[in-house]
Amino acid sequence: MPEPTRDTVDDIVDALLRLIADPPAAGVRIREEVTALVERARKASRAVPGQELREYRHELKKMRLAADLMGEQVATEMGWCVSKVYRIEQGQVGVSVTDMRHLARLYGADEPTVTRLVAESRAGYRIGPRRGSTRTVTG
């Protein structure tokens, strides 16, 4: 049996906006509709914004392991805390173009691979400003 499709947060927001724009018929209570949507939201996919644009993360982990480097060694070389290495590999944070270039070279990537990873980094890093920020991240 195929696995049921999971809602995303965007799906839930769209449903709420439709509910506001076109309220249900007189017999249906909005509170019940909203409660049902909240339950869907609790089960929704919790993808990190921009994570789908950070597909390079899998390749970086493979490259690090192939280079026989531990996360601690990479963190020391890059001047980062070790958790940043693992957050990058999990797609939780983007990588600046400069950091990607240094990271790929540390892992022994050839220049065409460095160039491709830098381009992917630029796309994954440019996901828009954080909430409340007036600055746009442009990698």
N, C-alpha and C positions, 0 to 999 in steps of 0.2 A: 504494500500500500504506500503511495507517495506521501512524503511529509507535507503537512499543511503549510501554506504560505504564511510567513510571519509578517505582521504589520511593522512598518517603520514609524518612527515618530512623525515623519512628514505625512504618512497616511492618516494618522490620528488627528493631526492639525487640520488637514483637509476636511476630514469628517466633521470636526468642530466648526469650521468655517461654514460648511454647508448647512449645519444645524442652525447656526446663527442667521444665515442668509434666507433659509427657507424653514422656519419653525414647523414642528410636527403638527398634525391635526389636533383638534381640540381635545380629544380623549387621551392623548399621550402626554405624559408629563416630561418636561425637559430635564428635570432632575434625574429621572430614570435613564434617559438617553445619555446624559453626561456621565453618570455612574458607569454605564456600560462602556463608554469610550475610555474612561479612566482605567477600567480593568484591562481593556485592550492595550492601553499604553504601558501598563505594568508588564505585559508579556511581549512588548515590541522589541525589535532588534535594537541594541544599544551601540551601534557603530559610532566610532569617533569621527567627528566631522573631518572630511578630507582623507580618511583612511583608505578609501577606495582609490584615491589618487596616489597613494604611497605604496604601490605594488612592488617597488624596488626593495622593500623591507625584507622580503623572503630571500632575495638574491644577496643582500648584504650579509645576512646571517650565514648563508652557505659560503660566501667568500671569506668571512671571518673564520669559520671552522676549517675551511680548506687551507687558510694561512696559518692554522694551528695557533690562533690567538684567543686568549680568554678575554671576557668582557672587561676585566680589571686592567689588563694590559692595554687594551684599546682606550679605555677611559684615561689612563695615565698619559698615554701618547698624545691624546687629543685635548687634554686639560679639562676633562669632564668628570662628573661623578658617574660611577658605574651604572646607576639606574638609567641614565640618559641613553646609554648604549642599548639597553634592553627595551626602553620605551620606543626607540627608533625602530628596532627589529620587530616590535609588536604593532607598529603603525600608529602609536599614540601621539607622536610628535613628528613634525616634519624636520627636514635637514636643510640648512642653508646651502646655497650653491658652493660657497667656500668650504664649508665643512664636508660636503659630499665629495668634493674634489680631493681633499686631504684623506678622507676616509677610504675612498676607492684606491688611492695610491698606496695607502698603508696596507691594504689587503692584497696588493700586487696586481691590480687591474691594468690591462693594456689601455692605451690612449683612446681607442674607439669606445671601449666599455666605460671609461671615465666620462667621456663626452656624453654618451647616452644616459648614464646615471645622473649626471648634472642636469640634463634636460628634464628627466623625470622628477628630479628633486625640485626643480623650479616649478613644475606643474603642481606637485603635491604640497609645496610650501605656500603657494599663493591661493589660500582658501578663504581669504577675507579677514577683516578685522575681528578681534575678540569682542565680546559683548562689552559695551561701555568705552571701547577704544575709539579714538578718532583717527588712528593711523592705520593704513592698509599695509599688510605684509606683502612685499613684492619680491622676496628672495633675490 
